[in-house]
């Protein structure tokens, strides 16, 4: 499972990407290609347009029609699973059974129990398994982490995090909007995975969850609110969905000495959509007009945003596979996040606060 790096004149680690939709082509392939020591060798997709795009963007890549071809022909060190969520567990299991390291796009699985079975298999076989929680390296999240670590806000009492969008018309052609949460669709598993993971990373385990999960457009869940009671004493209020024409602030963090407010969303996704490459000099930098503000009762003070660094996930993966460094995301963290989402579903159906299952 180890191989020499480019820097040392040795061969890079070969990576196979299973799925080349929006997430695979936009959020994974460019970062794999940008990390010295990783080589995007194979892409699995049956879509002709995506096949052509993969060959155009990554000359020399092998495009395969299905995972059967990959298992028969590939010499990959690592397989990145970016298929629809309902297929994550089966594909990850197949790769692990072939003694391959695995990256699974978030969420790891549909439920904590399903995710736990994959983590247990990886541990039993002594294989690397990690989850692409790339928004741990969002500019806004890194800025809040720095403020909390510095004690700028004092003791944090409430953390408000939003990913609210305006997509009022249901698009049944998109699997995430069409399929139920049990099948892997909906914003609870999509946007909720990000927001819950960020809250857990900042403020630790959760003792109680209250959830409101609804479908406003007649498809999968598209309007969610979660209230988390962290064991640390912090309360997290998470709001996310596709039916908000005027989104609230991306972040509002309330502490005993002051508050931090930031309006806009991290700019890395927009930069990628605009054709920027992740190793560009200015990639991940937020302009001053997008910085957040600390308020302590008087005029607000702008805070320079930390640089967004999604590339750190794949840089960390390369170090882990080659040198045994810690994985960029511990898969047990992903199970903890899924346990919170499971608890939110139970709470939404009963109207009561629920306790996440033990890891």
VOBA-1610 file (N, C-alpha, C; in pm, whole numbers, padded with zeros to 5 digits, always signed):
BEGIN
Unk+00082-00120+00000Unk+00000+00000+00000Unk+00086+00126+00000Unk+00217+00109+00001Unk+00304+00226-00004Unk+00379+00231-00135Unk+00418+00352-00173Unk+00495+00372-00296Unk+00572+00502-00283Unk+00685+00513-00353Unk+00765+00633-00343Unk+00699+00756-00402Unk+00746+00872-00365Unk+00687+00999-00412Unk+00762+01053-00532Unk+00695+01146-00601Unk+00761+01213-00713Unk+00885+01286-00667Unk+00872+01351-00548Unk+00983+01433-00500Unk+01109+01352-00485Unk+01095+01225-00449Unk+01212+01140-00432Unk+01247+01065-00559Unk+01185+01101-00670Unk+01213+01033-00794Unk+01146+00899-00805Unk+01045+00875-00724Unk+00977+00746-00725Unk+00838+00759-00785Unk+00773+00646-00807Unk+00644+00645-00875Unk+00534+00699-00785Unk+00439+00774-00840Unk+00327+00825-00759Unk+00228+00714-00727Unk+00144+00740-00629Unk+00035+00649-00595Unk-00076+00666-00698Unk-00123+00556-00753Unk-00228+00563-00854Unk-00365+00563-00787Unk-00454+00647-00840Unk-00587+00666-00784Unk-00691+00635-00890Unk-00796+00565-00849Unk-00910+00537-00937Unk-01032+00610-00881Unk-01101+00682-00968Unk-01218+00760-00930Unk-01343+00689-00982Unk-01428+00645-00889Unk-01551+00574-00927Unk-01666+00674-00923Unk-01704+00723-01039Unk-01809+00825-01050Unk-01749+00957-01095Unk-01804+01015-01201Unk-01750+01141-01253Unk-01864+01236-01285Unk-01956+01248-01189Unk-02059+01351-01200Unk-02003+01482-01149Unk-02090+01570-01102Unk-02046+01701-01054Unk-01942+01687-00944Unk-01968+01604-00844Unk-01877+01593-00731Unk-01744+01533-00775Unk-01748+01424-00850Unk-01624+01359-00891Unk-01537+01447-00978Unk-01598+01510-01079Unk-01522+01591-01174Unk-01479+01725-01116Unk-01561+01782-01026Unk-01534+01917-00977Unk-01460+01919-00844Unk-01499+01831-00751Unk-01447+01838-00615Unk-01335+01739-00586Unk-01319+01637-00671Unk-01217+01536-00644Unk-01105+01537-00747Unk-01140+01517-00874Unk-01037+01501-00977Unk-00935+01615-00980Unk-00976+01743-00974Unk-00876+01850-00980Unk-00776+01848-00864Unk-00823+01807-00746Unk-00734+01805-00629Unk-00640+01685-00633Unk-00691+01571-00679Unk-00603+01456-00697Unk-00491+01491-00794Unk-00528+01554-00906Unk-00429+01590-01008Unk-00330+01693-00957Unk-00370+01775-00860Unk-00285+01885-00813Unk-00187+01844-00705Unk-00202+01725-00648Unk-00117+01683-00536Unk+00001+01601-00589Unk+00124+01648-00571Unk+00239+01567-00607Unk+00237+01436-00528Unk+00265+01328-00597Unk+00263+01198-00530Unk+00135+01121-00553Unk+00033+01186-00613Unk-00089+01117-00652Unk-00106+01125-00803Unk-00157+01019-00862Unk-00176+01013-01007Unk-00316+00960-01035Unk-00403+01045-01092Unk-00537+01000-01130Unk-00522+00911-01252Unk-00529+00780-01230Unk-00500+00683-01335Unk-00626+00633-01406Unk-00738+00618-01331Unk-00858+00560-01389Unk-00981+00636-01343Unk-01081+00646-01432Unk-01211+00704-01399Unk-01318+00607-01446Unk-01413+00578-01358Unk-01523+00488-01394Unk-01649+00570-01418Unk-01698+00570-01540Unk-01825+00635-01574Unk-01877+00575-01704Unk-02008+00555-01710Unk-02069+00503-01833Unk-02127+00614-01918Unk-02117+00737-01871Unk-02175+00851-01943Unk-02078+00900-02050Unk-02117+00901-02178Unk-02025+00941-02286Unk-01971+01083-02270Unk-02057+01177-02231Unk-02011+01315-02216Unk-01909+01328-02104Unk-01934+01259-01994Unk-01839+01265-01883Unk-01709+01193-01916Unk-01720+01087-01995Unk-01599+01017-02041Unk-01511+01111-02122Unk-01573+01184-02215Unk-01498+01279-02298Unk-01437+01390-02214Unk-01515+01439-02115Unk-01465+01545-02029Unk-01346+01498-01947Unk-01354+01376-01895Unk-01243+01322-01816Unk-01116+01310-01900Unk-01130+01263-02024Unk-01013+01251-02110Unk-00956+01388-02147Unk-01045+01486-02164Unk-00999+01621-02197Unk-00925+01684-02080Unk-00982+01671-01961Unk-00923+01736-01843Unk-00800+01665-01791Unk-00794+01533-01814Unk-00683+01454-01757Unk-00628+01361-01866Unk-00548+01415-01958Unk-00495+01335-02068Unk-00421+01211-02015Unk-00449+01099-02079Unk-00384+00975-02039Unk-00463+00893-01940Unk-00570+00949-01882Unk-00649+00873-01786Unk-00724+00761-01858Unk-00737+00647-01793Unk-00815+00537-01848Unk-00959+00554-01804Unk-01052+00555-01898Unk-01194+00566-01867Unk-01257+00428-01882Unk-01317+00379-01774Unk-01377+00246-01770Unk-01527+00257-01757Unk-01598+00158-01813Unk-01745+00164-01815Unk-01807+00130-01680Unk-01744+00039-01604Unk-01804-00004-01478Unk-01694-00052-01384Unk-01732-00074-01259Unk-01632-00115-01159Unk-01581-00255-01185Unk-01658-00337-01257Unk-01607-00469-01292Unk-01477-00459-01369Unk-01471-00365-01464Unk-01347-00342-01538Unk-01236-00294-01445Unk-01272-00208-01352Unk-01171-00156-01260Unk-01111-00268-01177Unk-01197-00354-01121Unk-01144-00463-01039Unk-01058-00559-01121Unk-01093-00577-01248Unk-01019-00672-01331Unk-00888-00616-01382Unk-00883-00483-01406Unk-00769-00427-01478Unk-00683-00331-01396Unk-00736-00278-01286Unk-00669-00167-01220Unk-00553-00212-01133Unk-00453-00126-01125Unk-00343-00143-01030Unk-00342-00026-00932Unk-00461+00021-00897Unk-00473+00139-00811Unk-00429+00108-00669Unk-00375+00211-00604Unk-00346+00203-00461Unk-00468+00249-00381Unk-00546+00341-00440Unk-00657+00401-00367Unk-00776+00416-00461Unk-00895+00386-00410Unk-01018+00401-00486Unk-01101+00510-00419Unk-01148+00607-00498Unk-01231+00717-00448Unk-01373+00692-00496Unk-01465+00672-00401Unk-01604+00640-00433Unk-01686+00769-00434Unk-01734+00809-00552Unk-01813+00931-00566Unk-01943+00899-00640Unk-01993+00778-00619Unk-02122+00739-00676Unk-02234+00795-00589Unk-02361+00784-00632Unk-02471+00824-00544Unk-02463+00756-00408Unk-02511+00825-00305Unk-02492+00783-00167Unk-02538+00641-00140Unk-02647+00601-00201Unk-02699+00467-00178Unk-02603+00356-00218Unk-02503+00387-00300Unk-02405+00287-00345Unk-02273+00294-00267Unk-02258+00390-00179Unk-02131+00409-00111Unk-02086+00283-00037Unk-02174+00226+00043Unk-02135+00113+00127Unk-02092-00007+00043Unk-02171-00042-00059Unk-02138-00160-00140Unk-02007-00141-00216Unk-01986-00022-00273Unk-01863+00001-00348Unk-01741+00006-00256Unk-01755+00070-00140Unk-01644+00072-00045Unk-01609-00069+00000Unk-01711-00148+00028Unk-01687-00286+00071Unk-01615-00365-00038Unk-01657-00349-00162Unk-01592-00422-00272Unk-01445-00385-00285Unk-01415-00256-00271Unk-01275-00212-00280Unk-01193-00266-00163Unk-01247-00259-00043Unk-01175-00309+00074Unk-01150-00459+00064Unk-01245-00531+00011Unk-01228-00676-00006Unk-01119-00709-00106Unk-01081-00610-00187Unk-00970-00627-00282Unk-00842-00562-00230Unk-00840-00536-00100Unk-00722-00483-00031Unk-00679-00347-00084Unk-00774-00263-00116Unk-00746-00128-00162Unk-00781-00027-00054Unk-00702+00078-00044Unk-00739+00191+00040Unk-00858+00261-00024Unk-00943+00324+00058Unk-01067+00380+00006Unk-01093+00519+00062Unk-01131+00610-00028Unk-01190+00739+00008Unk-01337+00732-00033Unk-01426+00768+00059Unk-01568+00774+00027Unk-01613+00918+00036Unk-01679+00966-00069Unk-01736+01100-00062Unk-01838+01104+00050Unk-01854+01222+00113Unk-01952+01228+00220Unk-02094+01217+00162Unk-02188+01160+00237Unk-02167+01092+00364Unk-02110+00952+00342Unk-02045+00899+00443Unk-01988+00766+00433Unk-02094+00663+00394Unk-02213+00677+00449Unk-02321+00582+00424Unk-02454+00651+00452Unk-02563+00575+00443Unk-02695+00634+00468Unk-02727+00642+00616Unk-02671+00552+00695Unk-02696+00549+00839Unk-02567+00519+00912Unk-02568+00544+01043Unk-02449+00514+01122Unk-02420+00364+01123Unk-02523+00281+01129Unk-02502+00137+01131Unk-02437+00089+01002Unk-02482+00141+00888Unk-02423+00103+00760Unk-02279+00150+00753Unk-02252+00272+00799Unk-02116+00323+00799Unk-02025+00245+00892Unk-02078+00205+01007Unk-01997+00132+01105Unk-01950-00001+01048Unk-02033-00066+00968Unk-01993-00195+00910Unk-01875-00179+00815Unk-01869-00066+00743Unk-01757-00042+00653Unk-01630-00013+00732Unk-01642+00068+00835Unk-01525+00101+00917Unk-01469-00025+00984Unk-01557-00110+01031Unk-01512-00234+01096Unk-01439-00324+00997Unk-01489-00330+00872Unk-01422-00412+00771Unk-01282-00358+00741Unk-01270-00225+00726Unk-01139-00165+00699Unk-01042-00194+00813Unk-01089-00183+00937Unk-01003-00209+01053Unk-00960-00355+01057Unk-01053-00445+01028Unk-01022-00587+01032Unk-00918-00625+00927Unk-00920-00557+00814Unk-00826-00588+00706Unk-00702-00500+00710Unk-00697-00407+00805Unk-00580-00320+00818Unk-00562-00224+00703Unk-00673-00173+00649Unk-00670-00085+00532Unk-00712+00057+00567Unk-00659+00152+00492Unk-00695+00293+00511Unk-00833+00318+00454Unk-00917+00385+00534Unk-01050+00427+00492Unk-01072+00567+00547Unk-01108+00660+00459Unk-01135+00796+00504Unk-01254+00853+00427Unk-01303+00967+00472Unk-01427+01025+00418Unk-01400+01169+00378Unk-01451+01207+00260Unk-01422+01339+00203Unk-01510+01447+00266Unk-01478+01484+00389Unk-01542+01598+00454Unk-01457+01722+00425Unk-01461+01764+00298Unk-01374+01871+00252Unk-01402+02005+00318Unk-01524+02023+00368Unk-01557+02154+00425Unk-01496+02177+00564Unk-01420+02084+00612Unk-01335+02112+00727Unk-01228+02215+00690Unk-01204+02228+00560Unk-01103+02322+00513Unk-01167+02440+00439Unk-01294+02469+00470Unk-01356+02593+00422Unk-01288+02712+00489Unk-01281+02822+00418Unk-01225+02945+00473Unk-01300+02989+00599Unk-01434+02989+00593Unk-01512+03036+00708Unk-01494+02947+00830Unk-01491+02815+00808Unk-01474+02721+00918Unk-01336+02737+00983Unk-01233+02748+00901Unk-01098+02767+00954Unk-01087+02898+01031Unk-01158+03001+00984Unk-01155+03130+01054Unk-01221+03118+01192Unk-01334+03050+01199Unk-01399+03030+01330Unk-01309+02947+01422Unk-01246+02845+01368Unk-01156+02764+01452Unk-01047+02851+01512Unk-00991+02941+01430Unk-00884+03028+01479Unk-00936+03123+01588Unk-01056+03178+01568Unk-01113+03270+01666Unk-01143+03199+01798Unk-01197+03078+01789Unk-01227+03001+01910Unk-01097+02965+01984Unk-00997+02921+01908Unk-00870+02883+01971Unk-00803+03001+02039Unk-00818+03120+01980Unk-00756+03240+02037Unk-00836+03299+02152Unk-00958+03251+02173Unk-01042+03304+02280Unk-01099+03441+02250Unk-01100+03480+02122Unk-01145+03613+02084Unk-01290+03640+02126Unk-01374+03539+02119Unk-01517+03555+02150Unk-01548+03517+02294Unk-01449+03475+02369Unk-01476+03421+02502Unk-01540+03284+02489Unk-01606+03238+02593Unk-01673+03109+02588Unk-01790+03115+02490Unk-01789+03026+02393Unk-01897+03022+02294Unk-02021+02958+02357Unk-02135+03022+02339Unk-02259+02967+02392Unk-02351+02917+02281Unk-02347+02980+02163Unk-02430+02934+02052Unk-02358+02952+01920Unk-02370+02849+01838Unk-02308+02845+01706Unk-02419+02826+01604Unk-02435+02923+01514Unk-02539+02916+01411Unk-02472+02901+01274Unk-02511+02797+01203Unk-02449+02766+01074Unk-02558+02737+00973Unk-02548+02799+00855Unk-02652+02786+00754Unk-02594+02754+00617Unk-02664+02671+00544Unk-02644+02654+00400Unk-02783+02655+00339Unk-02833+02774+00313Unk-02969+02793+00265Unk-02964+02839+00119Unk-03039+02771+00035Unk-03036+02798-00109Unk-03178+02817-00161Unk-03189+02868-00283Unk-03319+02894-00344Unk-03330+02815-00473Unk-03389+02696-00462Unk-03415+02610-00577Unk-03560+02562-00565Unk-03657+02651-00590Unk-03798+02620-00559Unk-03861+02514-00646Unk-03804+02484-00760Unk-03863+02386-00851Unk-03791+02252-00836Unk-03864+02149-00803Unk-03809+02016-00788Unk-03760+01963-00922Unk-03638+01910-00924Unk-03581+01853-01045Unk-03570+01702-01025Unk-03667+01626-01073Unk-03668+01482-01052Unk-03560+01409-01133Unk-03496+01479-01224Unk-03386+01416-01298Unk-03263+01399-01210Unk-03256+01474-01099Unk-03142+01467-01009Unk-03172+01369-00896Unk-03090+01266-00885Unk-03119+01160-00788Unk-03128+01213-00646Unk-03047+01314-00612Unk-03046+01364-00475Unk-03179+01432-00439Unk-03249+01487-00538Unk-03377+01552-00513Unk-03493+01454-00523Unk-03471+01343-00589Unk-03579+01248-00615Unk-03587+01138-00509Unk-03471+01089-00465Unk-03469+00974-00375Unk-03491+01015-00230Unk-03550+00926-00154Unk-03572+00950-00012Unk-03440+00943+00064Unk-03443+00989+00189Unk-03324+00981+00273Unk-03280+00837+00292Unk-03377+00746+00305Unk-03345+00604+00322Unk-03272+00549+00200Unk-03296+00609+00084Unk-03230+00566-00040Unk-03102+00645-00067Unk-03074+00746+00016Unk-02952+00824+00001Unk-02973+00965-00050Unk-03098+01006-00074Unk-03125+01140-00125Unk-03149+01240-00014Unk-03177+01364-00053Unk-03216+01467+00041Unk-03102+01552+00095Unk-03139+01669+00147Unk-03037+01762+00198Unk-02987+01723+00336Unk-03061+01641+00411Unk-03011+01599+00543Unk-02877+01528+00527Unk-02870+01433+00432Unk-02745+01361+00410Unk-02644+01443+00332Unk-02690+01535+00251Unk-02601+01616+00167Unk-02544+01734+00247Unk-02620+01840+00260Unk-02573+01958+00332Unk-02559+01932+00481Unk-02651+01853+00537Unk-02645+01825+00680Unk-02517+01755+00721Unk-02465+01668+00635Unk-02338+01600+00666Unk-02227+01701+00689Unk-02222+01804+00605Unk-02119+01907+00619Unk-02135+01985+00749Unk-02256+02035+00774Unk-02276+02124+00887Unk-02259+02051+01019Unk-02306+01929+01027Unk-02289+01851+01149Unk-02142+01820+01173Unk-02070+01782+01069Unk-01928+01753+01085Unk-01851+01876+01134Unk-01883+01992+01079Unk-01815+02115+01123Unk-01847+02145+01269Unk-01972+02129+01309Unk-02009+02156+01448Unk-01939+02060+01544Unk-01932+01931+01507Unk-01864+01834+01593Unk-01715+01863+01600Unk-01656+01904+01488Unk-01514+01936+01486Unk-01483+02053+01579Unk-01572+02152+01581Unk-01549+02270+01663Unk-01578+02247+01811Unk-01689+02179+01842Unk-01739+02180+01979Unk-01760+02043+02041Unk-01725+01938+01970Unk-01723+01806+02031Unk-01854+01731+02028Unk-01858+01616+02098Unk-01973+01524+02091Unk-02104+01589+02135Unk-02211+01524+02093Unk-02346+01576+02114Unk-02422+01484+02209Unk-02492+01545+02305Unk-02572+01468+02401Unk-02718+01461+02362Unk-02766+01559+02286Unk-02907+01561+02248Unk-02927+01629+02115Unk-03027+01583+02038Unk-03055+01636+01905Unk-03204+01662+01891Unk-03238+01779+01843Unk-03376+01810+01804Unk-03375+01841+01655Unk-03466+01780+01580Unk-03466+01798+01436Unk-03603+01829+01379Unk-03604+01913+01278Unk-03724+01938+01197Unk-03683+01914+01051Unk-03739+01810+00991Unk-03701+01770+00856Unk-03827+01762+00772Unk-03828+01836+00661Unk-03950+01844+00581Unk-03918+01839+00432Unk-04019+01799+00354Unk-04014+01809+00208Unk-04117+01912+00167Unk-04072+02025+00114Unk-04163+02133+00075Unk-04203+02124-00072Unk-04125+02049-00153Unk-04148+02051-00297Unk-04203+01918-00349Unk-04225+01822-00259Unk-04283+01695-00301Unk-04183+01588-00335Unk-04053+01613-00318Unk-03952+01511-00343Unk-03884+01471-00214Unk-03752+01464-00215Unk-03677+01429-00095Unk-03678+01546+00003Unk-03626+01522+00126Unk-03624+01630+00224Unk-03542+01747+00171Unk-03597+01869+00188Unk-03533+01987+00130Unk-03535+02108+00224Unk-03577+02088+00349Unk-03586+02198+00445Unk-03562+02142+00584Unk-03448+02175+00645Unk-03408+02112+00771Unk-03358+02214+00873Unk-03389+02186+00997Unk-03332+02260+01110Unk-03293+02159+01216Unk-03169+02170+01266Unk-03120+02082+01371Unk-03066+02166+01485Unk-03102+02129+01608Unk-03046+02191+01728Unk-02968+02083+01802Unk-02838+02108+01821Unk-02750+02011+01887Unk-02707+02066+02022Unk-02718+01983+02125Unk-02667+02017+02257Unk-02535+01943+02277Unk-02424+02016+02264Unk-02293+01955+02279Unk-02263+01929+02428Unk-02189+01825+02455Unk-02150+01797+02593Unk-02064+01909+02651Unk-02000+01987+02564Unk-01917+02098+02608Unk-02000+02216+02660Unk-02131+02213+02636Unk-02218+02321+02677Unk-02262+02413+02564Unk-02197+02405+02450Unk-02233+02487+02335Unk-02361+02432+02272Unk-02444+02521+02221Unk-02561+02482+02143Unk-02536+02518+01997Unk-02556+02423+01908Unk-02543+02448+01764Unk-02681+02449+01701Unk-02710+02554+01624Unk-02833+02563+01546Unk-02796+02559+01398Unk-02839+02454+01330Unk-02800+02431+01192Unk-02924+02438+01103Unk-02920+02524+01002Unk-03033+02542+00912Unk-02985+02523+00768Unk-03055+02438+00693Unk-03009+02411+00557Unk-03125+02359+00473Unk-03121+02394+00345Unk-03227+02350+00256Unk-03224+02425+00124Unk-03327+02402+00045Unk-03331+02452-00092Unk-03449+02545-00118Unk-03515+02591-00012Unk-03638+02669-00031Unk-03633+02803+00041Unk-03514+02862+00049Unk-03498+02990+00118Unk-03451+03095+00019Unk-03540+03187-00018Unk-03508+03289-00117Unk-03414+03396-00063Unk-03410+03414+00066Unk-03318+03511+00127Unk-03243+03442+00240Unk-03129+03378+00208Unk-03054+03307+00310Unk-03007+03398+00422Unk-03000+03342+00541Unk-02942+03413+00654Unk-02791+03410+00649Unk-02723+03465+00749Unk-02577+03463+00751Unk-02525+03320+00746Unk-02416+03301+00675Unk-02355+03168+00672Unk-02318+03124+00814Unk-02263+03214+00893Unk-02222+03181+01029Unk-02254+03296+01123Unk-02303+03262+01242Unk-02309+03357+01352Unk-02268+03281+01478Unk-02158+03322+01537Unk-02104+03254+01654Unk-02112+03351+01771Unk-02186+03312+01874Unk-02214+03400+01986Unk-02134+03354+02108Unk-02047+03443+02157Unk-01967+03414+02275Unk-01995+03513+02386Unk-01941+03486+02503Unk-01965+03573+02617Unk-01893+03706+02606Unk-01794+03715+02518Unk-01720+03841+02500Unk-01749+03909+02367Unk-01812+03838+02276Unk-01840+03897+02146Unk-01900+03796+02050Unk-01938+03843+01932Unk-01998+03757+01829Unk-01923+03774+01698Unk-01925+03668+01621Unk-01866+03670+01487Unk-01975+03642+01386Unk-01984+03724+01283Unk-02087+03708+01180Unk-02020+03710+01043Unk-02055+03613+00960Unk-02002+03606+00823Unk-02118+03573+00730Unk-02130+03646+00621Unk-02246+03633+00534Unk-02230+03527+00426Unk-02124+03532+00349Unk-02114+03451+00228Unk-02056+03313+00250Unk-02072+03228+00147Unk-02023+03091+00149Unk-01878+03087+00100Unk-01799+02997+00152Unk-01663+02975+00105Unk-01657+02973-00048Unk-01556+03038-00104Unk-01551+03059-00248Unk-01485+02951-00331Unk-01440+02841-00271Unk-01366+02741-00348Unk-01453+02672-00454Unk-01579+02641-00419Unk-01666+02578-00518Unk-01690+02670-00637Unk-01718+02797-00611Unk-01741+02891-00720Unk-01617+02906-00807Unk-01500+02907-00745Unk-01376+02918-00821Unk-01357+02797-00914Unk-01386+02677-00862Unk-01373+02557-00943Unk-01473+02560-01059Unk-01594+02603-01033Unk-01694+02611-01139Unk-01652+02712-01246Unk-01576+02813-01205Unk-01528+02913-01299Unk-01403+02873-01373Unk-01354+02752-01348Unk-01238+02702-01420Unk-01105+02717-01349Unk-01104+02769-01226Unk-00979+02783-01152Unk-00925+02646-01111Unk-00794+02637-01101Unk-00729+02514-01057Unk-00685+02528-00912Unk-00692+02420-00835Unk-00665+02430-00691Unk-00521+02464-00654Unk-00428+02453-00748Unk-00290+02491-00717Unk-00257+02631-00769Unk-00360+02706-00811Unk-00339+02846-00853Unk-00298+02931-00733Unk-00224+03036-00759Unk-00166+03116-00651Unk-00270+03175-00558Unk-00383+03218-00612Unk-00484+03286-00530Unk-00599+03194-00489Unk-00592+03066-00522Unk-00704+02976-00492Unk-00727+02967-00341Unk-00854+02985-00300Unk-00888+02974-00159Unk-00883+03104-00082Unk-00830+03211-00143Unk-00823+03341-00076Unk-00957+03414-00090Unk-01005+03469+00019Unk-01131+03543+00018Unk-01101+03693+00013Unk-01168+03768-00075Unk-01146+03914-00082Unk-01201+03982+00044Unk-01150+04100+00077Unk-01192+04169+00200Unk-01342+04188+00213Unk-01409+04211+00101Unk-01554+04234+00110Unk-01631+04109+00153Unk-01565+03994+00157Unk-01630+03870+00201Unk-01584+03826+00339Unk-01502+03906+00403Unk-01457+03870+00538Unk-01571+03884+00638Unk-01560+03812+00748Unk-01656+03824+00857Unk-01617+03936+00951Unk-01700+03959+01051Unk-01683+04070+01143Unk-01702+04023+01286Unk-01617+04071+01376Unk-01633+04048+01519Unk-01700+04170+01580Unk-01805+04143+01659Unk-01880+04249+01725Unk-01867+04234+01877Unk-01830+04341+01942Unk-01815+04338+02088Unk-01894+04451+02154Unk-01998+04501+02088Unk-02079+04607+02144Unk-02062+04740+02076Unk-01944+04763+02017Unk-01918+04885+01942Unk-01917+04856+01795Unk-01846+04937+01716Unk-01833+04911+01572Unk-01768+04775+01548Unk-01816+04705+01446Unk-01760+04575+01415Unk-01619+04585+01359Unk-01539+04481+01387Unk-01401+04476+01339Unk-01387+04363+01238Unk-01354+04394+01111Unk-01336+04287+01012Unk-01223+04193+01053Unk-01243+04065+01020Unk-01143+03963+01051Unk-01095+03902+00920Unk-00966+03906+00895Unk-00911+03846+00773Unk-00945+03698+00768Unk-01008+03656+00662Unk-01046+03515+00649Unk-00924+03427+00628Unk-00924+03312+00694Unk-00823+03212+00666Unk-00837+03164+00522Unk-00729+03120+00465Unk-00734+03069+00328Unk-00804+02934+00325Unk-00900+02917+00233Unk-00963+02788+00214Unk-00864+02688+00155Unk-00867+02563+00206Unk-00762+02468+00166Unk-00819+02328+00147Unk-00914+02314+00055Unk-00967+02180+00030Unk-00857+02084-00013Unk-00752+02135-00074Unk-00644+02048-00122Unk-00577+01974-00008Unk-00593+02025+00115Unk-00531+01960+00231Unk-00584+01818+00250Unk-00707+01791+00207Unk-00757+01654+00222Unk-00670+01557+00145Unk-00646+01586+00016Unk-00568+01491-00064Unk-00419+01497-00035Unk-00369+01611+00008Unk-00230+01615+00054Unk-00213+01526+00177Unk-00310+01535+00268Unk-00305+01450+00386Unk-00320+01303+00354Unk-00404+01272+00256Unk-00420+01132+00215Unk-00289+01077+00162Unk-00221+01155+00080Unk-00093+01109+00024Unk+00007+01080+00136Unk+00016+01168+00234Unk+00108+01147+00346Unk+00069+01025+00428Unk-00060+01003+00442Unk-00106+00889+00520Unk-00073+00756+00450Unk-00104+00748+00321Unk-00079+00624+00248Unk+00069+00594+00234Unk+00150+00700+00222Unk+00292+00679+00197Unk+00374+00666+00325Unk+00341+00749+00422Unk+00427+00758+00541Unk+00359+00716+00670Unk+00231+00680+00662Unk+00162+00639+00783Unk+00114+00754+00870Unk+00109+00876+00815Unk+00056+00990+00890Unk-00093+00969+00916Unk-00150+01041+01013Unk-00294+01025+01038Unk-00377+01054+00914Unk-00488+00984+00900Unk-00578+01009+00788Unk-00635+01150+00796Unk-00665+01212+00682Unk-00718+01349+00687Unk-00851+01359+00761Unk-00933+01254+00755Unk-01058+01246+00832Unk-01068+01105+00890Unk-01076+01097+01022Unk-01094+00967+01087Unk-01235+00917+01054Unk-01249+00796+01000Unk-01383+00749+00962Unk-01479+00737+01081Unk-01424+00726+01202Unk-01511+00724+01320Unk-01581+00858+01339Unk-01518+00966+01293Unk-01584+01097+01297Unk-01708+01096+01206Unk-01695+01030+01091Unk-01808+01023+00999Unk-01924+00945+01060Unk-01893+00840+01136Unk-01999+00764+01203Unk-02068+00851+01308Unk-01990+00930+01382Unk-02049+01020+01482Unk-02144+01118+01417Unk-02106+01171+01300Unk-02194+01262+01229Unk-02321+01194+01181Unk-02308+01071+01129Unk-02426+00997+01084Unk-02518+00964+01200Unk-02461+00938+01318Unk-02544+00911+01436Unk-02628+01033+01472Unk-02571+01153+01454Unk-02648+01276+01478Unk-02761+01288+01376Unk-02733+01259+01249Unk-02838+01266+01146Unk-02947+01162+01171Unk-02907+01041+01214Unk-03007+00939+01250Unk-03097+00990+01363Unk-03034+01052+01464Unk-03110+01104+01578Unk-03204+01216+01534Unk-03158+01299+01438Unk-03243+01407+01387Unk-03367+01351+01319Unk-03354+01242+01244Unk-03470+01179+01182Unk-03570+01132+01288Unk-03518+01067+01393Unk-03607+01018+01498Unk-03678+01135+01567Unk-03602+01241+01593Unk-03660+01358+01659Unk-03768+01421+01574Unk-03743+01431+01443Unk-03841+01493+01355Unk-03972+01415+01351Unk-03963+01285+01364Unk-04085+01203+01360Unk-04162+01205+01491Unk-04092+01230+01605Unk-04158+01226+01735Unk-04179+01365+01796Unk-04102+01464+01749Unk-04107+01597+01808Unk-04031+01608+01938Unk-03951+01507+01971Unk-03877+01504+02098Unk-03727+01508+02074Unk-03654+01557+02174Unk-03508+01553+02170Unk-03464+01408+02181Unk-03367+01368+02099Unk-03318+01230+02099Unk-03169+01228+02124Unk-03118+01110+02160Unk-02977+01092+02191Unk-02913+01013+02078Unk-02802+01061+02021Unk-02734+00985+01916Unk-02685+00851+01970Unk-02681+00751+01883Unk-02629+00621+01921Unk-02480+00630+01952Unk-02432+00541+02036Unk-02289+00539+02070Unk-02209+00500+01948Unk-02083+00553+01940Unk-01998+00522+01825Unk-01970+00376+01812
//
